[in-house]
Amino acid sequence: MKAVTRSGYRWPSVCGGLAECGICVMEIPEAPPRLLTPGSDLEAERLQTVPERRVHPEAVFRLACQFQPGPAHVVVRKRGVRQLEAFA
């Protein structure tokens, strides 16, 4: 989430990165597990409550506020992300 913000995009969040709201949930459509850093227990607990996970249980979801990119390029999907006007 911080990397996206530094790049000039708005990433929806309510709790400010504390893994309390789940609003920043994102899908990682091409996610070889070996390329993803492991999530925390806090992240796993919050992910159990997000509607996207219940609707698409086969998909890989992570919280942007908790996710640490691994050594490879990762593609994510997230509704509501938009470029900030100052960067446009």
PDB file of N, CA, C and O in Angstrom:
ATOM      1  N   MET A   1       0.830  -1.179   0.000  1.00  0.00           N
ATOM      2  CA  MET A   1       0.000   0.000   0.000  1.00  0.00           C
ATOM      3  C   MET A   1       0.876   1.244   0.000  1.00  0.00           C
ATOM      4  O   MET A   1       0.571   2.220  -0.686  1.00  0.00           O
ATOM      5  N   LYS A   2       1.952   1.216   0.758  1.00  0.00           N
ATOM      6  CA  LYS A   2       2.857   2.367   0.797  1.00  0.00           C
ATOM      7  C   LYS A   2       3.528   2.587  -0.547  1.00  0.00           C
ATOM      8  O   LYS A   2       3.683   3.729  -0.979  1.00  0.00           O
ATOM      9  N   ALA A   3       3.928   1.508  -1.216  1.00  0.00           N
ATOM     10  CA  ALA A   3       4.583   1.635  -2.521  1.00  0.00           C
ATOM     11  C   ALA A   3       3.631   2.234  -3.550  1.00  0.00           C
ATOM     12  O   ALA A   3       4.039   3.061  -4.365  1.00  0.00           O
ATOM     13  N   VAL A   4       2.372   1.826  -3.517  1.00  0.00           N
ATOM     14  CA  VAL A   4       1.381   2.363  -4.443  1.00  0.00           C
ATOM     15  C   VAL A   4       1.156   3.839  -4.165  1.00  0.00           C
ATOM     16  O   VAL A   4       1.066   4.637  -5.098  1.00  0.00           O
ATOM     17  N   THR A   5       1.066   4.207  -2.916  1.00  0.00           N
ATOM     18  CA  THR A   5       0.867   5.606  -2.537  1.00  0.00           C
ATOM     19  C   THR A   5       2.051   6.460  -2.989  1.00  0.00           C
ATOM     20  O   THR A   5       1.871   7.556  -3.521  1.00  0.00           O
ATOM     21  N   ARG A   6       3.268   5.945  -2.770  1.00  0.00           N
ATOM     22  CA  ARG A   6       4.466   6.680  -3.218  1.00  0.00           C
ATOM     23  C   ARG A   6       4.491   6.841  -4.736  1.00  0.00           C
ATOM     24  O   ARG A   6       5.088   7.786  -5.250  1.00  0.00           O
ATOM     25  N   SER A   7       3.847   5.924  -5.452  1.00  0.00           N
ATOM     26  CA  SER A   7       3.812   5.986  -6.914  1.00  0.00           C
ATOM     27  C   SER A   7       2.702   6.892  -7.426  1.00  0.00           C
ATOM     28  O   SER A   7       2.534   7.050  -8.636  1.00  0.00           O
ATOM     29  N   GLY A   8       1.945   7.486  -6.512  1.00  0.00           N
ATOM     30  CA  GLY A   8       0.931   8.452  -6.920  1.00  0.00           C
ATOM     31  C   GLY A   8      -0.472   7.914  -7.079  1.00  0.00           C
ATOM     32  O   GLY A   8      -1.274   8.491  -7.813  1.00  0.00           O
ATOM     33  N   TYR A   9      -0.786   6.822  -6.407  1.00  0.00           N
ATOM     34  CA  TYR A   9      -2.128   6.254  -6.484  1.00  0.00           C
ATOM     35  C   TYR A   9      -2.803   6.288  -5.119  1.00  0.00           C
ATOM     36  O   TYR A   9      -2.144   6.207  -4.083  1.00  0.00           O
ATOM     37  N   ARG A  10      -4.123   6.407  -5.138  1.00  0.00           N
ATOM     38  CA  ARG A  10      -4.921   6.335  -3.919  1.00  0.00           C
ATOM     39  C   ARG A  10      -5.371   4.898  -3.755  1.00  0.00           C
ATOM     40  O   ARG A  10      -5.965   4.319  -4.664  1.00  0.00           O
ATOM     41  N   TRP A  11      -5.090   4.326  -2.602  1.00  0.00           N
ATOM     42  CA  TRP A  11      -5.493   2.945  -2.307  1.00  0.00           C
ATOM     43  C   TRP A  11      -6.511   3.000  -1.177  1.00  0.00           C
ATOM     44  O   TRP A  11      -6.173   3.453  -0.083  1.00  0.00           O
ATOM     45  N   PRO A  12      -7.742   2.556  -1.401  1.00  0.00           N
ATOM     46  CA  PRO A  12      -8.771   2.639  -0.370  1.00  0.00           C
ATOM     47  C   PRO A  12      -8.369   1.949   0.935  1.00  0.00           C
ATOM     48  O   PRO A  12      -7.888   0.816   0.935  1.00  0.00           O
ATOM     49  N   SER A  13      -8.577   2.654   2.034  1.00  0.00           N
ATOM     50  CA  SER A  13      -8.303   2.120   3.371  1.00  0.00           C
ATOM     51  C   SER A  13      -9.094   2.941   4.374  1.00  0.00           C
ATOM     52  O   SER A  13      -9.317   4.134   4.171  1.00  0.00           O
ATOM     53  N   VAL A  14      -9.509   2.311   5.440  1.00  0.00           N
ATOM     54  CA  VAL A  14     -10.235   3.008   6.500  1.00  0.00           C
ATOM     55  C   VAL A  14      -9.406   3.043   7.781  1.00  0.00           C
ATOM     56  O   VAL A  14      -9.397   4.047   8.494  1.00  0.00           O
ATOM     57  N   CYS A  15      -8.714   1.947   8.069  1.00  0.00           N
ATOM     58  CA  CYS A  15      -8.002   1.836   9.353  1.00  0.00           C
ATOM     59  C   CYS A  15      -6.570   2.373   9.298  1.00  0.00           C
ATOM     60  O   CYS A  15      -5.880   2.404  10.317  1.00  0.00           O
ATOM     61  N   GLY A  16      -6.124   2.794   8.115  1.00  0.00           N
ATOM     62  CA  GLY A  16      -4.785   3.362   8.012  1.00  0.00           C
ATOM     63  C   GLY A  16      -3.663   2.344   8.089  1.00  0.00           C
ATOM     64  O   GLY A  16      -2.550   2.685   8.489  1.00  0.00           O
ATOM     65  N   GLY A  17      -3.929   1.112   7.718  1.00  0.00           N
ATOM     66  CA  GLY A  17      -2.867   0.111   7.667  1.00  0.00           C
ATOM     67  C   GLY A  17      -2.721  -0.770   8.880  1.00  0.00           C
ATOM     68  O   GLY A  17      -1.663  -1.364   9.087  1.00  0.00           O
ATOM     69  N   LEU A  18      -3.769  -0.869   9.696  1.00  0.00           N
ATOM     70  CA  LEU A  18      -3.699  -1.661  10.918  1.00  0.00           C
ATOM     71  C   LEU A  18      -4.341  -3.043  10.791  1.00  0.00           C
ATOM     72  O   LEU A  18      -4.450  -3.766  11.781  1.00  0.00           O
ATOM     73  N   ALA A  19      -4.761  -3.411   9.595  1.00  0.00           N
ATOM     74  CA  ALA A  19      -5.421  -4.698   9.334  1.00  0.00           C
ATOM     75  C   ALA A  19      -6.705  -4.865  10.129  1.00  0.00           C
ATOM     76  O   ALA A  19      -7.062  -5.980  10.509  1.00  0.00           O
ATOM     77  N   GLU A  20      -7.397  -3.772  10.380  1.00  0.00           N
ATOM     78  CA  GLU A  20      -8.641  -3.829  11.147  1.00  0.00           C
ATOM     79  C   GLU A  20      -9.892  -3.791  10.277  1.00  0.00           C
ATOM     80  O   GLU A  20     -10.931  -4.320  10.672  1.00  0.00           O
ATOM     81  N   CYS A  21      -9.808  -3.170   9.092  1.00  0.00           N
ATOM     82  CA  CYS A  21     -11.032  -2.979   8.307  1.00  0.00           C
ATOM     83  C   CYS A  21     -11.187  -3.956   7.147  1.00  0.00           C
ATOM     84  O   CYS A  21     -12.311  -4.344   6.826  1.00  0.00           O
ATOM     85  N   GLY A  22     -10.109  -4.357   6.519  1.00  0.00           N
ATOM     86  CA  GLY A  22     -10.181  -5.248   5.367  1.00  0.00           C
ATOM     87  C   GLY A  22     -10.507  -4.549   4.065  1.00  0.00           C
ATOM     88  O   GLY A  22     -10.622  -5.206   3.030  1.00  0.00           O
ATOM     89  N   ILE A  23     -10.659  -3.240   4.086  1.00  0.00           N
ATOM     90  CA  ILE A  23     -11.006  -2.481   2.875  1.00  0.00           C
ATOM     91  C   ILE A  23      -9.908  -2.571   1.821  1.00  0.00           C
ATOM     92  O   ILE A  23     -10.204  -2.514   0.628  1.00  0.00           O
ATOM     93  N   CYS A  24      -8.662  -2.709   2.225  1.00  0.00           N
ATOM     94  CA  CYS A  24      -7.548  -2.722   1.280  1.00  0.00           C
ATOM     95  C   CYS A  24      -7.292  -4.093   0.675  1.00  0.00           C
ATOM     96  O   CYS A  24      -6.267  -4.292   0.024  1.00  0.00           O
ATOM     97  N   VAL A  25      -8.201  -5.045   0.876  1.00  0.00           N
ATOM     98  CA  VAL A  25      -8.018  -6.396   0.338  1.00  0.00           C
ATOM     99  C   VAL A  25      -7.808  -6.331  -1.172  1.00  0.00           C
ATOM    100  O   VAL A  25      -8.487  -5.580  -1.872  1.00  0.00           O
ATOM    101  N   MET A  26      -6.866  -7.121  -1.661  1.00  0.00           N
ATOM    102  CA  MET A  26      -6.557  -7.156  -3.083  1.00  0.00           C
ATOM    103  C   MET A  26      -6.434  -8.611  -3.522  1.00  0.00           C
ATOM    104  O   MET A  26      -6.095  -9.489  -2.730  1.00  0.00           O
ATOM    105  N   GLU A  27      -6.713  -8.842  -4.783  1.00  0.00           N
ATOM    106  CA  GLU A  27      -6.548 -10.178  -5.352  1.00  0.00           C
ATOM    107  C   GLU A  27      -5.210 -10.234  -6.070  1.00  0.00           C
ATOM    108  O   GLU A  27      -4.819  -9.279  -6.741  1.00  0.00           O
ATOM    109  N   ILE A  28      -4.520 -11.337  -5.930  1.00  0.00           N
ATOM    110  CA  ILE A  28      -3.271 -11.561  -6.653  1.00  0.00           C
ATOM    111  C   ILE A  28      -3.567 -12.679  -7.649  1.00  0.00           C
ATOM    112  O   ILE A  28      -3.492 -13.857  -7.300  1.00  0.00           O
ATOM    113  N   PRO A  29      -3.910 -12.306  -8.919  1.00  0.00           N
ATOM    114  CA  PRO A  29      -4.398 -13.294  -9.874  1.00  0.00           C
ATOM    115  C   PRO A  29      -3.360 -14.309 -10.347  1.00  0.00           C
ATOM    116  O   PRO A  29      -3.712 -15.444 -10.669  1.00  0.00           O
ATOM    117  N   GLU A  30      -2.115 -13.926 -10.392  1.00  0.00           N
ATOM    118  CA  GLU A  30      -1.064 -14.841 -10.825  1.00  0.00           C
ATOM    119  C   GLU A  30      -0.079 -14.951  -9.681  1.00  0.00           C
ATOM    120  O   GLU A  30       0.912 -14.223  -9.632  1.00  0.00           O
ATOM    121  N   ALA A  31      -0.350 -15.854  -8.767  1.00  0.00           N
ATOM    122  CA  ALA A  31       0.396 -15.871  -7.519  1.00  0.00           C
ATOM    123  C   ALA A  31       1.038 -17.213  -7.218  1.00  0.00           C
ATOM    124  O   ALA A  31       0.478 -18.003  -6.458  1.00  0.00           O
ATOM    125  N   PRO A  32       2.196 -17.490  -7.795  1.00  0.00           N
ATOM    126  CA  PRO A  32       2.893 -18.696  -7.348  1.00  0.00           C
ATOM    127  C   PRO A  32       3.251 -18.536  -5.875  1.00  0.00           C
ATOM    128  O   PRO A  32       3.979 -17.607  -5.527  1.00  0.00           O
ATOM    129  N   PRO A  33       2.765 -19.407  -5.004  1.00  0.00           N
ATOM    130  CA  PRO A  33       2.991 -19.238  -3.562  1.00  0.00           C
ATOM    131  C   PRO A  33       4.457 -19.035  -3.173  1.00  0.00           C
ATOM    132  O   PRO A  33       4.743 -18.342  -2.196  1.00  0.00           O
ATOM    133  N   ARG A  34       5.375 -19.623  -3.914  1.00  0.00           N
ATOM    134  CA  ARG A  34       6.788 -19.473  -3.560  1.00  0.00           C
ATOM    135  C   ARG A  34       7.296 -18.043  -3.753  1.00  0.00           C
ATOM    136  O   ARG A  34       8.337 -17.679  -3.208  1.00  0.00           O
ATOM    137  N   LEU A  35       6.566 -17.228  -4.527  1.00  0.00           N
ATOM    138  CA  LEU A  35       6.992 -15.845  -4.761  1.00  0.00           C
ATOM    139  C   LEU A  35       6.372 -14.856  -3.776  1.00  0.00           C
ATOM    140  O   LEU A  35       6.748 -13.683  -3.754  1.00  0.00           O
ATOM    141  N   LEU A  36       5.434 -15.320  -2.970  1.00  0.00           N
ATOM    142  CA  LEU A  36       4.762 -14.425  -2.032  1.00  0.00           C
ATOM    143  C   LEU A  36       5.350 -14.567  -0.640  1.00  0.00           C
ATOM    144  O   LEU A  36       5.615 -15.677  -0.178  1.00  0.00           O
ATOM    145  N   THR A  37       5.549 -13.451   0.018  1.00  0.00           N
ATOM    146  CA  THR A  37       5.978 -13.509   1.406  1.00  0.00           C
ATOM    147  C   THR A  37       4.814 -14.005   2.239  1.00  0.00           C
ATOM    148  O   THR A  37       3.663 -13.720   1.909  1.00  0.00           O
ATOM    149  N   PRO A  38       5.077 -14.739   3.306  1.00  0.00           N
ATOM    150  CA  PRO A  38       3.970 -15.250   4.130  1.00  0.00           C
ATOM    151  C   PRO A  38       3.248 -14.115   4.847  1.00  0.00           C
ATOM    152  O   PRO A  38       3.856 -13.122   5.246  1.00  0.00           O
ATOM    153  N   GLY A  39       1.952 -14.282   5.000  1.00  0.00           N
ATOM    154  CA  GLY A  39       1.163 -13.300   5.733  1.00  0.00           C
ATOM    155  C   GLY A  39       1.220 -13.567   7.231  1.00  0.00           C
ATOM    156  O   GLY A  39       1.578 -14.661   7.669  1.00  0.00           O
ATOM    157  N   SER A  40       0.864 -12.561   8.001  1.00  0.00           N
ATOM    158  CA  SER A  40       0.851 -12.691   9.459  1.00  0.00           C
ATOM    159  C   SER A  40      -0.450 -13.342   9.920  1.00  0.00           C
ATOM    160  O   SER A  40      -1.403 -13.466   9.151  1.00  0.00           O
ATOM    161  N   ASP A  41      -0.475 -13.747  11.161  1.00  0.00           N
ATOM    162  CA  ASP A  41      -1.707 -14.296  11.745  1.00  0.00           C
ATOM    163  C   ASP A  41      -2.806 -13.237  11.745  1.00  0.00           C
ATOM    164  O   ASP A  41      -3.975 -13.548  11.517  1.00  0.00           O
ATOM    165  N   LEU A  42      -2.425 -11.984  12.001  1.00  0.00           N
ATOM    166  CA  LEU A  42      -3.390 -10.884  11.999  1.00  0.00           C
ATOM    167  C   LEU A  42      -4.032 -10.736  10.624  1.00  0.00           C
ATOM    168  O   LEU A  42      -5.248 -10.573  10.519  1.00  0.00           O
ATOM    169  N   GLU A  43      -3.224 -10.791   9.576  1.00  0.00           N
ATOM    170  CA  GLU A  43      -3.743 -10.688   8.213  1.00  0.00           C
ATOM    171  C   GLU A  43      -4.666 -11.863   7.905  1.00  0.00           C
ATOM    172  O   GLU A  43      -5.755 -11.664   7.368  1.00  0.00           O
ATOM    173  N   ALA A  44      -4.251 -13.073   8.235  1.00  0.00           N
ATOM    174  CA  ALA A  44      -5.068 -14.266   7.978  1.00  0.00           C
ATOM    175  C   ALA A  44      -6.417 -14.172   8.684  1.00  0.00           C
ATOM    176  O   ALA A  44      -7.446 -14.544   8.119  1.00  0.00           O
ATOM    177  N   GLU A  45      -6.410 -13.679   9.907  1.00  0.00           N
ATOM    178  CA  GLU A  45      -7.651 -13.529  10.668  1.00  0.00           C
ATOM    179  C   GLU A  45      -8.591 -12.546   9.991  1.00  0.00           C
ATOM    180  O   GLU A  45      -9.785 -12.815   9.864  1.00  0.00           O
ATOM    181  N   ARG A  46      -8.062 -11.406   9.554  1.00  0.00           N
ATOM    182  CA  ARG A  46      -8.900 -10.395   8.896  1.00  0.00           C
ATOM    183  C   ARG A  46      -9.407 -10.910   7.546  1.00  0.00           C
ATOM    184  O   ARG A  46     -10.556 -10.656   7.182  1.00  0.00           O
ATOM    185  N   LEU A  47      -8.569 -11.623   6.806  1.00  0.00           N
ATOM    186  CA  LEU A  47      -8.985 -12.136   5.495  1.00  0.00           C
ATOM    187  C   LEU A  47     -10.162 -13.098   5.601  1.00  0.00           C
ATOM    188  O   LEU A  47     -10.931 -13.234   4.650  1.00  0.00           O
ATOM    189  N   GLN A  48     -10.314 -13.764   6.737  1.00  0.00           N
ATOM    190  CA  GLN A  48     -11.455 -14.669   6.921  1.00  0.00           C
ATOM    191  C   GLN A  48     -12.778 -13.920   6.926  1.00  0.00           C
ATOM    192  O   GLN A  48     -13.826 -14.532   6.718  1.00  0.00           O
ATOM    193  N   THR A  49     -12.758 -12.613   7.159  1.00  0.00           N
ATOM    194  CA  THR A  49     -13.988 -11.832   7.269  1.00  0.00           C
ATOM    195  C   THR A  49     -14.347 -11.037   6.023  1.00  0.00           C
ATOM    196  O   THR A  49     -15.437 -10.468   5.962  1.00  0.00           O
ATOM    197  N   VAL A  50     -13.468 -10.978   5.025  1.00  0.00           N
ATOM    198  CA  VAL A  50     -13.763 -10.148   3.856  1.00  0.00           C
ATOM    199  C   VAL A  50     -14.669 -10.900   2.880  1.00  0.00           C
ATOM    200  O   VAL A  50     -14.441 -12.078   2.605  1.00  0.00           O
ATOM    201  N   PRO A  51     -15.692 -10.227   2.358  1.00  0.00           N
ATOM    202  CA  PRO A  51     -16.660 -10.880   1.473  1.00  0.00           C
ATOM    203  C   PRO A  51     -16.022 -11.477   0.221  1.00  0.00           C
ATOM    204  O   PRO A  51     -16.454 -12.532  -0.243  1.00  0.00           O
ATOM    205  N   GLU A  52     -15.013 -10.827  -0.326  1.00  0.00           N
ATOM    206  CA  GLU A  52     -14.376 -11.328  -1.540  1.00  0.00           C
ATOM    207  C   GLU A  52     -13.861 -12.752  -1.364  1.00  0.00           C
ATOM    208  O   GLU A  52     -13.942 -13.569  -2.281  1.00  0.00           O
ATOM    209  N   ARG A  53     -13.346 -13.032  -0.213  1.00  0.00           N
ATOM    210  CA  ARG A  53     -12.790 -14.366   0.057  1.00  0.00           C
ATOM    211  C   ARG A  53     -13.896 -15.425   0.116  1.00  0.00           C
ATOM    212  O   ARG A  53     -13.710 -16.562  -0.320  1.00  0.00           O
ATOM    213  N   ARG A  54     -15.036 -15.032   0.658  1.00  0.00           N
ATOM    214  CA  ARG A  54     -16.144 -15.990   0.721  1.00  0.00           C
ATOM    215  C   ARG A  54     -16.752 -16.233  -0.659  1.00  0.00           C
ATOM    216  O   ARG A  54     -17.193 -17.343  -0.959  1.00  0.00           O
ATOM    217  N   VAL A  55     -16.775 -15.204  -1.493  1.00  0.00           N
ATOM    218  CA  VAL A  55     -17.352 -15.323  -2.836  1.00  0.00           C
ATOM    219  C   VAL A  55     -16.416 -16.092  -3.770  1.00  0.00           C
ATOM    220  O   VAL A  55     -16.876 -16.867  -4.609  1.00  0.00           O
ATOM    221  N   HIS A  56     -15.108 -15.881  -3.628  1.00  0.00           N
ATOM    222  CA  HIS A  56     -14.107 -16.524  -4.493  1.00  0.00           C
ATOM    223  C   HIS A  56     -13.059 -17.230  -3.633  1.00  0.00           C
ATOM    224  O   HIS A  56     -11.924 -16.762  -3.541  1.00  0.00           O
ATOM    225  N   PRO A  57     -13.421 -18.346  -3.005  1.00  0.00           N
ATOM    226  CA  PRO A  57     -12.492 -19.017  -2.080  1.00  0.00           C
ATOM    227  C   PRO A  57     -11.237 -19.564  -2.747  1.00  0.00           C
ATOM    228  O   PRO A  57     -10.238 -19.803  -2.069  1.00  0.00           O
ATOM    229  N   GLU A  58     -11.266 -19.766  -4.051  1.00  0.00           N
ATOM    230  CA  GLU A  58     -10.098 -20.300  -4.754  1.00  0.00           C
ATOM    231  C   GLU A  58      -9.051 -19.229  -5.074  1.00  0.00           C
ATOM    232  O   GLU A  58      -7.907 -19.554  -5.393  1.00  0.00           O
ATOM    233  N   ALA A  59      -9.437 -17.972  -4.991  1.00  0.00           N
ATOM    234  CA  ALA A  59      -8.528 -16.870  -5.332  1.00  0.00           C
ATOM    235  C   ALA A  59      -7.559 -16.580  -4.180  1.00  0.00           C
ATOM    236  O   ALA A  59      -7.819 -16.912  -3.024  1.00  0.00           O
ATOM    237  N   VAL A  60      -6.443 -15.956  -4.534  1.00  0.00           N
ATOM    238  CA  VAL A  60      -5.451 -15.548  -3.537  1.00  0.00           C
ATOM    239  C   VAL A  60      -5.697 -14.088  -3.198  1.00  0.00           C
ATOM    240  O   VAL A  60      -5.600 -13.217  -4.063  1.00  0.00           O
ATOM    241  N   PHE A  61      -6.016 -13.821  -1.935  1.00  0.00           N
ATOM    242  CA  PHE A  61      -6.252 -12.469  -1.460  1.00  0.00           C
ATOM    243  C   PHE A  61      -5.237 -12.121  -0.388  1.00  0.00           C
ATOM    244  O   PHE A  61      -4.820 -12.978   0.392  1.00  0.00           O
ATOM    245  N   ARG A  62      -4.847 -10.869  -0.355  1.00  0.00           N
ATOM    246  CA  ARG A  62      -3.956 -10.351   0.684  1.00  0.00           C
ATOM    247  C   ARG A  62      -4.435  -8.953   1.038  1.00  0.00           C
ATOM    248  O   ARG A  62      -5.158  -8.318   0.270  1.00  0.00           O
ATOM    249  N   LEU A  63      -4.029  -8.485   2.198  1.00  0.00           N
ATOM    250  CA  LEU A  63      -4.304  -7.107   2.595  1.00  0.00           C
ATOM    251  C   LEU A  63      -3.120  -6.253   2.148  1.00  0.00           C
ATOM    252  O   LEU A  63      -1.972  -6.541   2.487  1.00  0.00           O
ATOM    253  N   ALA A  64      -3.409  -5.209   1.391  1.00  0.00           N
ATOM    254  CA  ALA A  64      -2.331  -4.347   0.894  1.00  0.00           C
ATOM    255  C   ALA A  64      -1.549  -3.716   2.034  1.00  0.00           C
ATOM    256  O   ALA A  64      -0.347  -3.482   1.905  1.00  0.00           O
ATOM    257  N   CYS A  65      -2.211  -3.440   3.142  1.00  0.00           N
ATOM    258  CA  CYS A  65      -1.523  -2.788   4.256  1.00  0.00           C
ATOM    259  C   CYS A  65      -0.545  -3.706   4.968  1.00  0.00           C
ATOM    260  O   CYS A  65       0.328  -3.237   5.698  1.00  0.00           O
ATOM    261  N   GLN A  66      -0.683  -5.012   4.763  1.00  0.00           N
ATOM    262  CA  GLN A  66       0.181  -5.978   5.438  1.00  0.00           C
ATOM    263  C   GLN A  66       1.147  -6.677   4.483  1.00  0.00           C
ATOM    264  O   GLN A  66       2.156  -7.234   4.913  1.00  0.00           O
ATOM    265  N   PHE A  67       0.843  -6.646   3.208  1.00  0.00           N
ATOM    266  CA  PHE A  67       1.608  -7.380   2.209  1.00  0.00           C
ATOM    267  C   PHE A  67       2.979  -6.754   1.985  1.00  0.00           C
ATOM    268  O   PHE A  67       3.096  -5.545   1.787  1.00  0.00           O
ATOM    269  N   GLN A  68       3.994  -7.574   2.018  1.00  0.00           N
ATOM    270  CA  GLN A  68       5.354  -7.161   1.700  1.00  0.00           C
ATOM    271  C   GLN A  68       5.741  -7.858   0.404  1.00  0.00           C
ATOM    272  O   GLN A  68       5.808  -9.086   0.367  1.00  0.00           O
ATOM    273  N   PRO A  69       5.999  -7.099  -0.662  1.00  0.00           N
ATOM    274  CA  PRO A  69       6.354  -7.742  -1.930  1.00  0.00           C
ATOM    275  C   PRO A  69       7.593  -8.612  -1.775  1.00  0.00           C
ATOM    276  O   PRO A  69       8.531  -8.261  -1.058  1.00  0.00           O
ATOM    277  N   GLY A  70       7.581  -9.735  -2.447  1.00  0.00           N
ATOM    278  CA  GLY A  70       8.733 -10.628  -2.440  1.00  0.00           C
ATOM    279  C   GLY A  70       9.733 -10.215  -3.504  1.00  0.00           C
ATOM    280  O   GLY A  70       9.744  -9.062  -3.936  1.00  0.00           O
ATOM    281  N   PRO A  71      10.569 -11.146  -3.928  1.00  0.00           N
ATOM    282  CA  PRO A  71      11.625 -10.819  -4.886  1.00  0.00           C
ATOM    283  C   PRO A  71      11.148 -10.672  -6.329  1.00  0.00           C
ATOM    284  O   PRO A  71      11.932 -10.281  -7.194  1.00  0.00           O
ATOM    285  N   ALA A  72       9.885 -10.978  -6.605  1.00  0.00           N
ATOM    286  CA  ALA A  72       9.392 -10.940  -7.986  1.00  0.00           C
ATOM    287  C   ALA A  72       8.312  -9.874  -8.151  1.00  0.00           C
ATOM    288  O   ALA A  72       7.726  -9.400  -7.178  1.00  0.00           O
ATOM    289  N   HIS A  73       8.069  -9.516  -9.386  1.00  0.00           N
ATOM    290  CA  HIS A  73       6.998  -8.592  -9.750  1.00  0.00           C
ATOM    291  C   HIS A  73       5.659  -9.276  -9.469  1.00  0.00           C
ATOM    292  O   HIS A  73       5.459 -10.423  -9.867  1.00  0.00           O
ATOM    293  N   VAL A  74       4.753  -8.592  -8.798  1.00  0.00           N
ATOM    294  CA  VAL A  74       3.451  -9.162  -8.454  1.00  0.00           C
ATOM    295  C   VAL A  74       2.360  -8.295  -9.055  1.00  0.00           C
ATOM    296  O   VAL A  74       2.377  -7.075  -8.892  1.00  0.00           O
ATOM    297  N   VAL A  75       1.410  -8.911  -9.746  1.00  0.00           N
ATOM    298  CA  VAL A  75       0.264  -8.217 -10.316  1.00  0.00           C
ATOM    299  C   VAL A  75      -0.898  -8.366  -9.342  1.00  0.00           C
ATOM    300  O   VAL A  75      -1.155  -9.456  -8.831  1.00  0.00           O
ATOM    301  N   VAL A  76      -1.600  -7.257  -9.089  1.00  0.00           N
ATOM    302  CA  VAL A  76      -2.748  -7.299  -8.181  1.00  0.00           C
ATOM    303  C   VAL A  76      -3.958  -6.672  -8.853  1.00  0.00           C
ATOM    304  O   VAL A  76      -3.825  -5.900  -9.803  1.00  0.00           O
ATOM    305  N   ARG A  77      -5.142  -7.012  -8.349  1.00  0.00           N
ATOM    306  CA  ARG A  77      -6.400  -6.394  -8.785  1.00  0.00           C
ATOM    307  C   ARG A  77      -7.051  -5.759  -7.573  1.00  0.00           C
ATOM    308  O   ARG A  77      -7.141  -6.370  -6.508  1.00  0.00           O
ATOM    309  N   LYS A  78      -7.505  -4.525  -7.744  1.00  0.00           N
ATOM    310  CA  LYS A  78      -8.188  -3.835  -6.653  1.00  0.00           C
ATOM    311  C   LYS A  78      -9.115  -2.781  -7.222  1.00  0.00           C
ATOM    312  O   LYS A  78      -8.676  -1.869  -7.922  1.00  0.00           O
ATOM    313  N   ARG A  79     -10.397  -2.907  -6.921  1.00  0.00           N
ATOM    314  CA  ARG A  79     -11.344  -1.858  -7.318  1.00  0.00           C
ATOM    315  C   ARG A  79     -11.092  -0.623  -6.469  1.00  0.00           C
ATOM    316  O   ARG A  79     -10.726  -0.732  -5.299  1.00  0.00           O
ATOM    317  N   GLY A  80     -11.288   0.546  -7.055  1.00  0.00           N
ATOM    318  CA  GLY A  80     -11.188   1.786  -6.309  1.00  0.00           C
ATOM    319  C   GLY A  80      -9.818   2.447  -6.303  1.00  0.00           C
ATOM    320  O   GLY A  80      -9.675   3.552  -5.779  1.00  0.00           O
ATOM    321  N   VAL A  81      -8.797   1.791  -6.878  1.00  0.00           N
ATOM    322  CA  VAL A  81      -7.476   2.402  -6.941  1.00  0.00           C
ATOM    323  C   VAL A  81      -7.472   3.392  -8.087  1.00  0.00           C
ATOM    324  O   VAL A  81      -7.884   3.060  -9.199  1.00  0.00           O
ATOM    325  N   ARG A  82      -7.015   4.594  -7.828  1.00  0.00           N
ATOM    326  CA  ARG A  82      -6.968   5.588  -8.897  1.00  0.00           C
ATOM    327  C   ARG A  82      -5.741   6.481  -8.734  1.00  0.00           C
ATOM    328  O   ARG A  82      -5.227   6.656  -7.630  1.00  0.00           O
ATOM    329  N   GLN A  83      -5.285   7.038  -9.843  1.00  0.00           N
ATOM    330  CA  GLN A  83      -4.116   7.904  -9.807  1.00  0.00           C
ATOM    331  C   GLN A  83      -4.500   9.242  -9.210  1.00  0.00           C
ATOM    332  O   GLN A  83      -5.540   9.811  -9.544  1.00  0.00           O
ATOM    333  N   LEU A  84      -3.643   9.744  -8.313  1.00  0.00           N
ATOM    334  CA  LEU A  84      -3.870  11.050  -7.714  1.00  0.00           C
ATOM    335  C   LEU A  84      -3.636  12.144  -8.744  1.00  0.00           C
ATOM    336  O   LEU A  84      -2.757  12.000  -9.594  1.00  0.00           O
ATOM    337  N   GLU A  85      -4.394  13.230  -8.694  1.00  0.00           N
ATOM    338  CA  GLU A  85      -4.309  14.291  -9.674  1.00  0.00           C
ATOM    339  C   GLU A  85      -2.909  14.903  -9.765  1.00  0.00           C
ATOM    340  O   GLU A  85      -2.468  15.279 -10.852  1.00  0.00           O
ATOM    341  N   ALA A  86      -2.214  15.005  -8.641  1.00  0.00           N
ATOM    342  CA  ALA A  86      -0.880  15.601  -8.638  1.00  0.00           C
ATOM    343  C   ALA A  86       0.106  14.790  -9.473  1.00  0.00           C
ATOM    344  O   ALA A  86       1.123  15.327  -9.911  1.00  0.00           O
ATOM    345  N   PHE A  87      -0.176  13.502  -9.702  1.00  0.00           N
ATOM    346  CA  PHE A  87       0.723  12.637 -10.452  1.00  0.00           C
ATOM    347  C   PHE A  87       0.246  12.420 -11.890  1.00  0.00           C
ATOM    348  O   PHE A  87       0.982  11.875 -12.712  1.00  0.00           O
ATOM    349  N   ALA A  88      -0.963  12.838 -12.187  1.00  0.00           N
ATOM    350  CA  ALA A  88      -1.550  12.584 -13.516  1.00  0.00           C
ATOM    351  C   ALA A  88      -0.882  13.414 -14.587  1.00  0.00           C
ATOM    352  O   ALA A  88      -1.252  13.325 -15.758  1.00  0.00           O
TER     353      ALA A  88
END
